[in-house]
Amino acid sequence: MKKTNPLCFVLILASVFSLSCCSVSEVAQKTKKGFLDGSSYVVDKSKKAYGKSKNVLGLGKSKKITVTPMTVEKKLFGKMPNGEQVSIYTLTNANKMQVSLLNYGGTVKDILVPDRNGKFANVSLGFNTVEEYMEKSPYFGCITGRYANRIKDGQFTLDGKSYQLAKNNGPNHLHGGELGFDKRIWDAKISDVGTGIVFTRTSPDGEEGYPGNLRCTVTYTLTDENELKVEYEATCDQATVLNLTNHTYFNLAGEGSATILNHELTLPGAHFVATDETNIPTGVEKVDGTPMDFRKATAIGKRIENKHMQLKVGKGYDHTWLVPSTGEELSLAAILRDPASGRVLEIRTDQPGIQLYTGNYLDGTLVGHGGKPYAFRSGLCLETQVYPDSPNHQGEDGWRSCVLRPGETYRHLTVHKFRVD
């Protein structure tokens, strides 16, 4: 018998396969189709096993999932008189909540959140132009420092040396002086982690009278839980005093709404810092039996016209409440609620105090970014911080130190969580 050439055998097989007009993947698909269309007992059992295996492996039919990405957008907002650019950064989370930030003053310009019906509104007071922020702003949305709040007579002593600061609030020093952190351009970059912006600047030795070269970092992060996290860090090459906070004015009904007096506020603190007629601390007092007691949710306007001496000297609420420690990293400092819209703001912090300011100096002359005037008490601030005038209460029982020394790192974390009820 004549032997067949092996090469000829291979060529014959290749020709047969080629005539079938199927690629390898097509053959596999046809085999799969025949298997699935079959109706024998073996095939039926195999089909069930096949389907079960797909489900176990997560390969079965599933609903289409649409994921909305979190984004950061940068645009030109305006220019300083010297030509320096002011940028606006807009953070958007998966729920379409938005926060807009300016590198001028590290300012929170916009916070867009939904009400109980899903309607979005901007709950942060602010302006549409750089010029308005420079010339008119009562600290809308900015980083305040080096020292937020007041220092008596603009003076303090540190390690035996006296320092004189600007008196820019009657006889006292307020929010870092004439050209505080709120009026400076900060370096800005998009955060490497999460959806956020990192602002940095160095405050040189002697700026506004403060000692030491202070290197500051403030990071704003927007989460998918509708949280705006604000993290502060700082180091200095000399001993100095430091108290940083954010000065956003809130109106949960939407900026430009007539009042915040119908907002309900909870402040869990059982004590507050009483002040004199220039808003300088006179001591720590209990809230019991006073209009300063917000341990249960209370409308802000319910007692604001009370004849209590502290409301007279503050022209309303302009005081620091002690934040009761929970032993955890962050403690509940405040809950603010607008009954009409259902919007709720919860604030948690690692700071010992929170300053409530009820917009007592807004008078309708400022027109906001929504085109409406900001009326008397149409915005409020909730500022987490150490107590006012702490540089002049160093070492006193119950007063957290505000002194930062070389080799130490100042840290402060506050979380603003927005929700609806």
Stockholm file with secondary structure:
# STOCKHOLM 1.0

chainA/1-421         MKKTNPLCFVLILASVFSLSCCSVSEVAQKTKKGFLDGSSYVVDKSKKAYGKSKNVLGLGKSKKITVTPMTVEKKLFGKMPNGEQVSIYTLTNANKMQVSLLNYGGTVKDILVPDRNGKFANVSLGFNTVEEYMEKSPYFGCITGRYANRIKDGQFTLDGKSYQLAKNNGPNHLHGGELGFDKRIWDAKISDVGTGIVFTRTSPDGEEGYPGNLRCTVTYTLTDENELKVEYEATCDQATVLNLTNHTYFNLAGEGSATILNHELTLPGAHFVATDETNIPTGVEKVDGTPMDFRKATAIGKRIENKHMQLKVGKGYDHTWLVPSTGEELSLAAILRDPASGRVLEIRTDQPGIQLYTGNYLDGTLVGHGGKPYAFRSGLCLETQVYPDSPNHQGEDGWRSCVLRPGETYRHLTVHKFRVD
#=GR chainA/1-421 SS CCCCCHHHHHHHHHHHHHHTTCCHHHHHHHHHHHHHHCCSHHHHHHHHHHHHHHHHTTCSCCCCCCCCCCEEEEEEEEECTTSCEEEEEEEECTTCCEEEEETBTTEEEEEEEECTTSCEEECBCCCSSHHHHHHHCSSTTCEECSBCSEEGGGEEEETTEEEECCCCBTTBEETTSTTCGGGSBCEEEECSSSEEEEEEEEECTTGGGCCSCEEEEEEEEECTTSEEEEEEEEEESSCEECBCEECCEECTTCTTCSCSTTCEEECCCSEEEEECTTSCEEEEEECTTSTTCCSSCEEGGGSTTCCCHHHHHTTSCEEEEECCCCSSSSEEEEEEECTTTCEEEEEEESSSEEEEECCTTCCSCCBCTTSCBCCTTCCEEEEEESCTTGGGSTTCTTCCCCEECTTCCEEEEEEEEEEEC
#=GC SS_cons         CCCCCHHHHHHHHHHHHHHTTCCHHHHHHHHHHHHHHCCSHHHHHHHHHHHHHHHHTTCSCCCCCCCCCCEEEEEEEEECTTSCEEEEEEEECTTCCEEEEETBTTEEEEEEEECTTSCEEECBCCCSSHHHHHHHCSSTTCEECSBCSEEGGGEEEETTEEEECCCCBTTBEETTSTTCGGGSBCEEEECSSSEEEEEEEEECTTGGGCCSCEEEEEEEEECTTSEEEEEEEEEESSCEECBCEECCEECTTCTTCSCSTTCEEECCCSEEEEECTTSCEEEEEECTTSTTCCSSCEEGGGSTTCCCHHHHHTTSCEEEEECCCCSSSSEEEEEEECTTTCEEEEEEESSSEEEEECCTTCCSCCBCTTSCBCCTTCCEEEEEESCTTGGGSTTCTTCCCCEECTTCCEEEEEEEEEEEC
//
